[in-house]
Amino acid sequence: MDLMSSGTTRPDTDSRSAATAPPRSRGTRVEERGIESVPEAERRGRPRDLFLVWFSSNMSYLPILLGGSLMMLGLSTWQAVTVLLAGNTFWALVGLLAVSGPSTGSPSAVIMRVIFGVRGNRVIGCGLGWLTAVGFEAINLSITVLAGQALLAEAGIGGSAVSRGVILVLVSVVTFTISVYGYDAILRMSRAITLLLTLSLLVAAVIVAVHSHPGTDSSADAALGPLATALVGFTVVASGPLSWLSGADYARYLPPTASRRSVAGWTAAGGWLASVFLGLVGVLAGTAVDMTDPMTSMTALMPAWFHPVFLVAVIVGTLANNVLTSYSSGLLLQGAGVRIRRARAVLLDGVLGGGIALYALVAASFLTALNNILALSVVYMGPIIAIYARDLAMRRNRYGADELADLQRDGSRSTGVSTAGISAFVAGTLAALLCVNTTLWTGPVSTWLGGADLAAIVGPLVAALAYTALTRTGNASPSRTNRSADSPREPGTAGTAGTPHVVSVVDLQLSTRGLVVIRPTRRPRG
C-alpha cells in the first residue's frame, strides 16, 4: 500500500477524550482545546484549505531576506536560484508530517510522544520545538517593527526607540490575539489576506525584476569557495521549512477520510510556492541593491507611491506567519508538560518573543544574527523532523488517538523515554554539529571541507538511518503497540488486551516512483 494513497485508516477513537474535550472555536470566541484529540464529530473542511493557511503565512518578508542573504554570501544569481530551490525541497517533509493530523486528530506535540517517549518528548520534540518557535516569533516581530518604523518614516514621523517599542507592543497584541482565538480565526485570516498579499507582492516582484541585473555576479566577495558558499546558503534556506514541526496541528481538524496525498500536497505546495516566489524576489533585489539592511535596502527600488503599500504587505504577511508560529508554540509548551491553557501559553510566548526581538533590533548586524539563529536551529530541528517522518512511514501513519492520549504509554515504561528515538536524535544532532558553519560555531568537518555546511543534509540523514536501525534491533518497534496485557483499555477500542491493533511487522520497499511502499507480513487479530 502506498503511504500517500488516498485511502485512510480510521484511528481508534478515544471515547473518553472525545466526550470531555472542549469544543473547537468558531472564530468568534477563544478556542479552548489544547493538545486534546479532536473528535470526529467536529472534523470538517477539505485538504485544499491547507494551501491558503501555509501560503498566506509564508508570504512574509523572511523569504525575501533569505534570498537576499544568498547574494550577500557572494553567490551568482543562478547559483543563488539553485540553492533556493534545493533548500525549499524540505517542504515535502512538512507535507508528509501533516498527514498524521487527520488520522489521529492530534497535534504534532502529542504524536511525537510515541517517538521519543512521554518524558523524552517533553525535552526534545516539544521543548526544543518550542524554543525554536519562540525564536522565529522574535525574528518576525523584529521584521514587523522595522517595517512599521519605515512606514512611520514615510509619514514624516521620526524613528525613535520609543516608536519601536510602541510598534512592537501593538504588533504583539494583534498577532497573539489572533493566535489565542485559534484555528478558525487563522483559517478566516488566511482567506482574507491571501489576495491582498498576492497582488501587492506580485507588483513588488515586477518592480524588483525591472531594476535587477540577473546576469551580473554579486557585489559581495565570497569568503569560501563556490561549493562551500552554496552549502552554507543551502542550510540557511532549509531552516525555513525545517522549523515547521506543526504540519499536523492544522490538518487535525480535517476528517480522517481526507486524502493523504491531498493533505501532504496542499500543505507542501502552500509553503513551497510562497517561499520560492519571495526568495526569488530577494535574489533579484540582491543584484541591484545591498541587502545588508533588512528593510531600507529595497526602498531605492520602489516608486514613492508603492513603497507604503509594500511595507503594509510586509507587516501583514509577517504577522500571518507569526500567528501560525505562536499557535503551534502554545501546543508545544503544553506538550512539554507545562500545565497551562493554550491561550495563556500563547501570551507567554508573546512576552518571551518580544524580549528576544528587542535584542535582535539592537544587534550589530541583524542579518548576521538572523543567519546564526537559522543555521543553528537546523542542527537539531533537522534530525527531529527526519525521525518523525521516518516513524510515520514505518507505521504507515497508523497512530491510535487513544494511545497518544495515554500518558502511561511510551517507548520505555519505567522512564518515559524511548531509547531509539532519543539515541537517533543525539546521533543526528552531533553529526550536524560537526558539519555546521556559523560565526558562533564551525564544526571540524566543515573546517576540513573548507567551510562547507552539510548540517541540513548530514543531520537528518544520520538521524533517520539510526532510528531505522535502532527500532529494528530494539525491543520496541515503532510499528508495535506497547500495551501490556494488564494495561487498561478505553471502551470501544479495537482488539483484545495485549493484542496489537496496528500492523506489527512491516517490510519496507521502494517503489519505482520513489515512494515508500509498506506491505504487512502479519495482519492484526480481533
C-alpha positions in Angstrom: 0.0 0.0 0.0 1.3 3.4 -0.9 2.0 5.7 2.1 0.4 8.6 0.2 -2.6 6.7 -1.2 -6.0 8.3 -0.9 -7.3 5.5 1.3 -7.0 6.1 5.0 -7.1 4.1 8.2 -9.5 5.4 10.7 -7.8 5.6 14.1 -9.2 4.1 17.3 -11.2 6.8 18.9 -10.7 7.8 22.5 -14.3 7.9 23.6 -13.4 9.5 26.9 -11.4 12.3 25.4 -14.0 12.9 22.7 -16.7 13.3 25.3 -14.8 15.7 27.5 -12.6 17.6 25.0 -13.5 21.3 24.8 -15.3 22.3 21.6 -13.3 24.0 18.8 -13.8 27.7 18.3 -16.0 29.1 15.5 -13.9 32.2 15.0 -15.9 34.3 17.4 -14.6 33.0 20.7 -11.4 31.7 22.1 -10.6 28.1 21.2 -10.5 26.2 24.4 -8.9 23.0 23.0 -5.2 22.5 23.5 -3.4 19.2 22.7 -6.6 17.1 23.2 -7.6 14.9 20.3 -10.3 16.5 18.0 -13.4 14.3 18.0 -14.6 13.1 14.6 -17.9 15.0 15.0 -16.0 18.3 14.9 -13.9 17.4 11.9 -14.7 19.2 8.6 -13.1 21.0 5.7 -11.0 20.0 2.7 -7.3 19.4 2.3 -7.1 22.3 -0.2 -7.9 24.6 2.7 -4.4 23.9 4.0 -2.9 25.6 0.9 -4.2 29.1 1.9 -3.1 28.6 5.5 0.5 27.8 4.5 0.7 30.1 1.5 -0.5 33.2 3.4 1.6 32.6 6.4 4.8 32.3 4.3 4.1 35.4 2.2 6.3 37.3 4.5 9.5 39.3 4.4 11.6 36.4 5.8 11.9 34.5 2.5 13.0 37.8 0.8 15.6 38.2 3.5 16.8 34.7 2.9 17.0 35.2 -0.9 18.9 38.4 -0.3 21.3 36.7 2.1 22.3 34.3 -0.6 23.6 37.2 -2.7 25.4 38.6 0.4 27.2 35.4 0.7 28.8 36.0 -2.7 26.8 33.6 -4.9 26.0 34.4 -8.5 22.3 34.8 -9.5 21.9 31.4 -10.9 23.8 29.7 -8.1 21.5 31.5 -5.6 18.4 30.4 -7.5 19.7 26.8 -7.5 20.3 26.9 -3.8 16.9 28.5 -3.1 15.1 25.7 -5.0 17.2 22.9 -3.3 16.7 24.2 0.2 13.0 24.6 -0.2 12.5 20.9 -1.2 12.3 20.2 2.6 8.7 21.5 2.3 7.9 17.9 1.1 8.8 16.7 4.7 6.4 19.3 6.2 3.6 18.0 3.9 4.4 14.4 4.9 4.2 15.2 8.6 0.8 16.8 8.1 -0.8 13.5 7.1 -0.6 12.4 10.7 -3.1 15.1 11.7 -6.3 13.7 10.1 -5.6 10.1 11.1 -5.2 11.0 14.8 -7.0 14.3 15.4 -3.9 15.2 17.4 -1.2 17.9 17.0 2.5 17.1 16.5 3.2 17.8 20.1 1.2 14.6 21.0 2.2 12.4 18.1 5.9 12.7 18.9 5.3 11.0 22.3 5.4 7.6 20.6 8.8 8.6 19.0 10.7 10.0 22.0 8.6 8.7 24.9 6.4 10.9 27.0 9.2 12.4 29.1 11.7 12.4 26.3 9.2 14.3 24.1 8.8 17.0 26.7 12.5 17.9 26.3 13.3 17.1 22.7 10.2 17.2 20.4 8.2 19.8 22.4 11.0 21.5 24.4 13.3 22.3 21.5 10.4 22.8 19.1 9.0 25.4 21.5 12.3 27.2 21.8 12.7 27.4 18.1 9.2 28.7 17.6 9.8 31.5 20.1 13.0 32.4 18.3 11.1 32.6 15.0 8.4 34.7 16.7 11.1 37.1 17.8 12.5 37.3 14.2 9.1 38.0 12.8 8.4 40.6 15.4 11.7 42.3 14.6 10.9 42.4 10.9 7.5 43.8 11.5 8.8 46.5 13.8 11.4 47.6 11.2 8.7 47.7 8.5 6.4 49.7 10.8 9.2 52.1 11.6 9.8 52.6 7.9 6.1 53.2 7.3 6.1 55.9 10.0 9.1 57.5 8.3 7.0 57.7 5.1 4.5 59.7 7.1 7.3 62.0 8.4 7.3 60.6 11.9 10.8 60.0 13.4 12.1 56.5 14.1 13.0 56.8 17.8 13.5 53.9 20.2 10.1 54.8 21.8 8.3 54.4 18.4 10.0 51.0 18.0 8.7 49.9 21.4 5.2 51.1 20.7 5.1 49.3 17.3 6.4 46.1 19.0 3.7 46.2 21.6 0.9 46.9 19.0 2.1 44.1 16.6 2.4 41.7 19.5 -1.1 42.4 20.7 -2.6 41.8 17.2 -0.5 38.7 16.5 -1.1 36.9 19.7 -4.8 37.8 19.9 -5.5 36.0 16.6 -3.4 33.0 17.8 -5.4 32.9 21.0 -8.7 32.7 19.1 -7.4 29.6 17.4 -7.8 27.5 14.3 -11.0 29.0 12.8 -9.7 32.5 13.2 -6.4 31.5 11.5 -8.4 30.0 8.6 -10.5 33.1 8.2 -7.4 35.3 8.4 -5.7 33.2 5.7 -8.7 33.6 3.3 -9.0 37.3 3.9 -5.4 38.3 3.4 -4.2 35.9 0.6 -5.5 38.0 -2.2 -4.1 41.3 -0.7 -0.7 39.8 -0.2 -0.5 38.1 -3.5 -1.4 41.2 -5.5 0.9 43.5 -3.5 3.9 41.2 -3.6 3.4 40.4 -7.3 3.6 44.2 -8.1 6.7 44.3 -5.9 8.2 41.4 -7.8 7.7 43.1 -11.1 9.3 46.3 -9.8 12.3 44.4 -8.5 12.7 42.4 -11.7 12.7 45.6 -13.8 15.6 47.0 -11.7 17.5 43.7 -11.3 20.7 42.6 -13.2 20.4 38.8 -13.1 23.4 38.3 -15.4 25.8 40.0 -13.1 27.7 38.5 -10.1 27.0 39.5 -6.6 28.9 42.6 -5.3 29.9 40.7 -2.2 33.1 38.7 -2.2 32.7 35.0 -1.2 34.9 34.2 1.7 34.7 30.5 0.8 34.8 28.5 -2.4 31.7 28.4 -4.6 30.6 24.9 -3.4 31.2 25.7 0.3 29.3 29.0 -0.1 26.4 27.3 -1.8 26.2 24.7 1.0 26.2 27.5 3.7 23.3 29.1 1.8 21.5 25.8 1.5 21.5 25.4 5.3 20.1 28.9 5.8 17.3 28.4 3.2 16.5 24.9 4.6 16.0 26.4 8.0 12.7 27.8 6.8 10.8 24.5 6.2 12.8 22.6 8.8 11.4 25.0 11.5 7.8 23.7 11.0 7.1 20.7 13.2 3.5 21.7 13.2 2.1 20.2 10.0 -0.4 18.0 11.9 -1.6 21.0 14.0 -3.7 22.4 11.2 -4.6 19.2 9.4 -6.0 17.6 12.6 -9.4 19.3 12.0 -9.9 17.5 8.7 -12.0 14.3 8.6 -10.0 11.1 9.0 -11.1 10.1 5.5 -9.2 13.0 3.9 -6.8 12.0 1.1 -3.3 11.7 2.4 -1.9 12.8 -0.9 -4.0 15.9 -0.9 -3.1 16.8 2.7 0.6 16.4 2.0 0.4 18.1 -1.4 -1.6 21.2 -0.4 0.5 21.7 2.7 3.8 21.5 0.9 2.6 23.4 -2.1 1.5 26.4 0.0 4.7 26.8 1.9 7.0 26.0 -1.1 5.3 28.4 -3.6 5.4 31.3 -1.2 8.9 30.7 0.0 10.4 30.2 -3.5 8.5 33.1 -5.1 9.6 35.6 -2.4 13.0 34.1 -2.2 13.5 34.8 -5.9 12.4 38.4 -5.2 15.2 38.6 -2.6 17.7 37.2 -5.0 16.8 39.6 -7.8 16.9 42.5 -5.3 20.3 41.4 -4.3 21.6 42.0 -7.8 20.5 45.7 -7.7 21.0 46.8 -4.1 22.9 46.0 -1.0 20.7 43.6 1.1 22.6 44.1 4.3 19.9 46.3 5.7 16.8 44.2 6.0 14.3 46.9 5.3 15.6 50.1 3.8 17.7 48.4 1.2 14.7 47.9 -1.1 13.5 51.5 -0.7 15.6 52.6 -3.7 13.8 50.1 -5.9 10.2 51.1 -5.0 8.4 54.1 -6.5 7.2 56.5 -3.9 3.5 55.6 -4.4 4.1 51.9 -3.9 6.6 51.8 -1.1 3.9 52.3 1.7 1.8 49.5 0.1 4.9 47.2 0.1 5.6 48.0 3.8 1.9 47.2 4.7 2.2 43.9 2.8 5.4 43.1 4.7 3.7 43.8 8.0 0.5 41.8 7.2 2.4 38.8 5.8 4.9 38.6 8.6 2.1 38.9 11.1 0.3 36.0 9.5 3.5 33.9 9.7 3.8 34.7 13.4 0.2 33.8 14.1 0.8 30.2 12.9 4.1 30.0 14.8 2.6 31.2 18.1 -0.4 29.0 17.8 1.8 25.9 17.4 4.2 27.1 20.1 1.4 27.1 22.6 0.6 23.5 21.8 4.3 22.6 22.1 4.5 24.2 25.5 1.6 22.1 26.7 3.2 19.0 25.2 6.3 19.9 27.2 4.4 19.2 30.3 3.7 22.8 31.4 0.2 22.9 33.0 -1.2 25.9 31.3 -4.1 26.7 29.0 -3.2 27.1 25.3 -4.3 30.7 25.3 -2.1 31.6 28.2 0.8 29.7 26.7 0.4 31.9 23.5 0.5 35.0 25.7 3.6 33.8 27.5 5.3 33.2 24.1 4.4 36.7 23.2 6.3 38.1 26.1 9.3 36.0 25.6 9.4 36.6 21.8 9.1 40.3 22.4 12.1 40.3 24.7 14.2 38.4 22.1 13.0 40.8 19.4 14.4 43.7 21.4 17.8 42.1 21.4 17.6 41.4 17.6 16.7 45.0 16.9 19.8 46.3 18.7 22.2 43.7 17.4 25.2 45.0 15.5 24.2 43.1 12.4 20.6 41.9 12.1 21.3 39.7 9.1 24.2 38.0 10.8 22.2 37.4 13.9 19.4 36.0 11.8 21.6 33.6 9.8 23.2 32.3 13.0 19.8 31.6 14.6 18.5 29.9 11.4 21.6 27.8 10.8 21.9 26.6 14.4 18.2 25.6 14.5 18.8 23.2 11.6 21.3 21.3 13.8 18.6 19.9 16.0 15.3 20.5 14.1 16.5 18.6 11.0 17.0 15.4 13.0 13.7 15.8 14.9 11.7 16.2 11.6 13.6 13.3 9.9 12.9 10.9 12.8 9.2 12.0 12.8 8.9 11.4 9.1 10.7 8.0 9.3 8.4 6.9 12.1 5.3 7.9 10.2 6.5 5.9 7.2 7.3 2.8 9.2 3.9 2.9 10.9 2.0 3.6 7.7 0.6 6.6 9.5 -1.3 4.3 11.9 -1.4 6.1 15.3 -4.3 5.4 17.7 -5.8 8.5 19.2 -6.4 6.7 22.5 -2.8 5.5 22.7 -1.5 9.0 22.0 -3.6 10.4 24.8 -2.5 7.7 27.3 0.4 9.3 29.3 1.4 5.9 30.6 2.4 4.5 27.2 5.8 5.2 25.8 8.9 3.6 24.5 10.2 2.7 28.0 7.5 2.4 30.6 9.9 2.9 33.5 11.4 6.2 32.5 9.1 7.6 29.9 12.0 7.7 27.4 12.3 6.0 24.0 15.8 4.8 23.6 15.6 4.5 19.9 14.1 8.0 19.3 16.5 9.8 21.7 19.6 7.9 20.6 18.8 8.7 16.9 18.3 12.4 17.8 21.6 12.6 19.6 23.4 10.9 16.7 21.8 13.2 14.1 22.4 16.4 16.2 26.1 15.5 16.9 26.6 14.8 13.2 25.1 18.1 12.3 27.2 20.0 14.8 30.3 18.5 13.3 29.2 19.9 9.9 27.7 23.3 10.6 29.3 26.6 9.8 28.2 29.8 11.6 30.0 32.8 13.1 29.2 31.3 16.5 30.4 27.7 15.9 32.1 25.9 13.0 32.3 22.1 13.2 35.6 20.3 12.5 34.1 18.6 9.4 33.1 21.9 8.0 36.6 23.3 8.6 38.1 20.3 7.0 35.9 20.8 3.9 36.9 24.4 3.5 33.8 25.9 5.3 31.1 23.8 3.6 28.0 23.5 5.7 26.4 20.0 5.5 24.3 20.2 8.6 21.0 20.2 6.7 22.0 17.1 4.9 24.0 15.0 7.3 21.9 15.6 10.4 18.6 14.4 9.1 20.2 11.5 7.2 22.1 10.2 10.2 19.1 10.5 12.4 16.7 8.7 10.0 19.2 5.8 9.5 19.9 5.5 13.2 16.2 5.4 14.0 15.6 2.8 11.5 18.4 0.6 12.7 17.6 1.0 16.4 13.8 0.3 16.0 14.5 -2.8 14.0 17.0 -4.2 16.5 15.5 -2.9 19.7 12.8 -4.4 21.9 10.1 -1.9 20.8 9.4 -1.4 17.1 7.7 1.8 16.0 5.1 -0.4 14.3 4.2 -2.3 17.5 1.7 -1.3 20.1 3.4 -1.5 23.5 0.4 -2.2 25.7 0.9 -4.9 28.3 -1.8 -7.5 28.9 -2.9 -5.9 32.2 -3.0 -2.3 30.8 -6.4 -0.7 30.9 -8.1 -0.2 27.6 -10.6 2.5 26.7 -14.1 1.4 26.0 -14.8 0.9 22.3 -11.3 0.3 21.1 -10.4 -2.5 18.8 -8.6 -5.7 19.7 -8.1 -7.5 22.9 -5.7 -6.8 25.8 -2.1 -7.3 24.7 -3.0 -7.7 21.0 -1.6 -5.1 18.7 -4.3 -3.3 16.7 -2.0 -1.9 14.1 0.4 -3.8 11.7 3.0 -5.4 13.9 5.7 -6.2 11.4 6.4 -4.4 8.1 8.5 -4.8 5.1 9.7 -1.5 3.7 10.4 -1.4 0.0 10.9 1.4 -2.6 8.5 1.6 -5.4 9.6 2.5 -8.9 8.3 6.1 -8.3 10.5 6.5 -5.2 7.6 6.4 -2.7 7.7 4.2 0.4 5.6 1.1 0.0 4.8 -0.9 3.1 3.5 -4.4 3.0 2.3 -6.0 6.2 3.6 -9.5 6.9 1.1 -10.1 9.7 -2.4 -8.7 10.0 -4.0 -7.6 13.3 -6.3 -10.1 15.1 -9.6 -9.4 16.6 
